[in-house]
């Protein structure tokens, strides 16, 4: 994947990486992964445009399959858990400071 891909949605890219062998409509995940590699010789010179179009197509496949929403829920849940852990740690630090 290109390092200059600020406009790409990391959630969509992550979905491609973690999905089971086949996405909906019989799109092999391995072929999609291969297509994202910037050194793929099959890509034209302006491969970023091609990748962007492919990203939109992949997003369409995943959203129509409801998978992207499931992952977003998991990501949000993870963020909330991390926030709760951080708050607990900060509260414990305050308790220790008071004890000192």
PyMOL commands that set and color helices and strands:
alter all, ss='L'
color gray80, all
select helices_A, chain A and resi 10-18+24-26+29-36+47-64+67-99
alter helices_A, ss='H'
color red, helices_A
deselect
rebuild
show_as cartoon
